[in-house]
Amino acid sequence: MSPMPTVLLVEDDEAIQRFLQASLEAEGYRVQVAAGVRQAEAMAAGRRIDVFLVDLGLPDGEGLDLIRRLREWTLRPVLVLSARAHEAQKVQALDAGADDYLVKPFGAAELHARLRVALRHAAQTTLQGSAVVCAAGGVRIDLQARSVSRAGAAVRLTATEWRLLEALARRADRVVTTSQLLRDVWGPGHLEQGHYLRIYIRQLRQKLEEAPTEPRILMTDIGVGYRLISAS
């Protein structure tokens, strides 16, 4: 199984930062922390984030503006954590692109449950609404369990290999452009790093294909990108 998702916590209150980071890490999440809008944008651009937890009142800007800018390039779940409890404020955040809204103070158990739901919904936005993609060659990709098998045997992937395979599986049988894969896997700050993609595609083929030099699962569309072929 691949590592647990990476959470970007955007929160300027240090006491809340420490509490949430400890609570999330105890559940197995990997946590990155940003204290403001600019830091959050820089971190999101430079690394892969699976889910965003965003406070609305930040010292250098509005969380709503951050959410709108994130939605320009990612569909990853965004959960708002805010003391603003009025219905109109919740609607405004959801209209900006947030997936959920928790009013402070909230319990750790509720946050963990909301995170599981958000990640489950994200995993299910794949082929025919299923969290499981069966590729050619007996490869089975379970996006919810974050696991891969080939001919019934588990396949061990690095975190980056999993990110790339997941990005392709979510769009199975469709060409995914090189720029979209770079954005999904490494973030928008790496759009010129096409050699990353070639290296990791080669590594995935070594692990998934019966004949890596004659791929049947991970196909190249020359000059455009790559596609994962599902089982027919």
N, C-alpha and C positions, 0 to 999 in steps of 0.2 A: 504494500500500500504506500502511496506517496505521502509526503509530509502534509500536515494539516495546513489549511489555508493561511495566507498572510493577511493580516488586518492592518489597515492604516488608521490609527486613532488620531483624529484632529481635535485637540482639546488643549486649552491654555491653562486650566486650573491644575496645578501640580498635584494636589491631593487626589483629585479625580483621576488624573493620569495614572498615578501609582496604583490606585485601587483597581481601575479597569485593566491595566496591563497585567497586574498580578492575577486577577481573576481569569482573564483570557488565557494567559500562559499556563495556568493550572489546568485548563481544559485542553491544552495541546496546541492552541493557536500560536502562530508566530506574529509578534506585534511590533509594528513600527509606530513611532509617536511623532506628531508634528504639532507645534504650538500655535500655528497661524496659517493663513491662506497661502502665502508665498512659499513657506517651507513645505506645505502639503503638496502644492503643485510641482515643486522641484523633486520631491520624493516620488510622486506618482509618475513623473516623466522619466525617472531614472531606474525604476525597478518594477517588477510585476507585483500588483496588489490584487487580491481576490475579493476583498470587501472593504468598504469605507465606512467608518463611524465618524460622523461630523457634527460638531457643536455649531450652533448658528451664530452666536455672539463671539467673534474672535477679535483679537487686538488690532489686526491689520486689515480687516475687511469682514464681509458677511459670508457666512457659510452657504447661504443661498447662491451667491455668485460663484463660489467654488463648485457647488453641485452642477450648476448650469454649464460651467466650463468642462467639468469631467464628462458630462453627457455629450459633449461635442465629439468625444473619441472613445468612450468606453460604455459598455452596458453592464459592467460589474455592479453588484448590489451596493446601494448607498443607504445607510440607516442614520437618521438624525437623532442625536441625543441632545435635548434642549430643555431648559426650564420654561420656555415659552409654551403655555398650555392652552391658549385660545384656539378654537376650531379654525378660525381664518388663517392663523399662522401655520397650522398643520397642513391645511389645504394648499397654502402657498408653497410650502416645502415639497409636498408631493407633486404639485404641478411643475416645480422646477426640475423634477427628475428623481426625487428620493423614493425609495421602495418602502420605507417604513419610518415610523416616528415614535420615539420613546420619550416620555416626559420625566425629567429629573424631579425628585429622586426615584430611581427604579431599582429593583433587585437584580442581583447577578443572574439568578435563575431565569428571570424573564428575558434578560439580554441574550443569554445563551440560547434560549428557545427561539427568539426572533432571528438570531443569526442562523440557526439550523434551518429554519423555514426559508430565509432569503437565499441561502446557498442551495437548498434543495430545489427551489423554484428556478434558480439560475441553471442548475444541472439539467433540468427537465426541458429547457428550451433548446432541444436538439432534435435529431431525426425523429419525425413522427411523434414528437412530444415525449419520447422515451429517454430515460437516463442511461440506457444501455445501447451501445452501438456495436453491431457484429460486422466486422470487416472481412474482406476476403482472406483466405488462408487460415481460417479457424481462429482468427484473432477476435477477442471479446473485450470491449472497453466499457467499464462501468463508471460513468461520470460521478454518480452519487457516492459510491464506495471508494472512488479514486483508485481503481485497481485495473490491471490489464492481465490477460492470460492468452496463451497461444496453445492450441490443441489441448486445452485443459490444464496446462501448467502455468503457474504464475510467472510473470515477467517483471523483473526489477528494473525500474526506471529512476534516473535522477530527477530532481525537482524540475529542472529546465526541460528535460525530455518529456516529462508529464505535461508541462504547460503547453508545449508545442503540439503534442498529440491531442490534448484536450481541445485546443483551438481548431484543429482540423476536424476532429470528431463532431464538434458542434455544428459543423457545416458539411457533413459527410456528402460525398458525391458532387460537391460544388467546388469550383476553383476558389482558393483563398489567396489573395494577392500577397506578394512578398512584403509590401509595406504594411498590410493589415496584420500579418503574422508577426512581424517585428514589433509592431505596436502592441499586440496582444501579449506577447511573450516577454519582451524586454522593456516595453514602455515607449512613449513617443519620442524620447530623447535618443533613440538608437535606429532611426530610420535609414541611416546610411551604412549600417553594419550588416550588409547582406551575407558576408562570409560566416557570421554566426549561424545563420539559418542553414546554409549548406552543410556545415559541420554537424549540426544536430539532426538534420534529416538523414545524413549518412549514418549516424549512430543509431537512430530509430530503425532504419532499414536493416542494420546488422542484427538487431534484436527481434524484429517482427517478420521479416521476409524470409522465405525459404531460400531464395536466390537474391541476395541484396543487389547484385548488379543487373538483375532483370526484375525490377519491382512489380508487384501486382497489387499492393496495398497503398503505398505512398507514391503517387504519380506526380511527375513534373510536367507542368504546362510551360514550355520554354518561353522565357521573357515575361511571364505573367505571375506564376506562383505554383502552388501545389494543391493536390486534392487527395483525400482519403476515400478509397473505394469501399463501399459497404458490400456485404454479402448479397448476392442476387437471389 
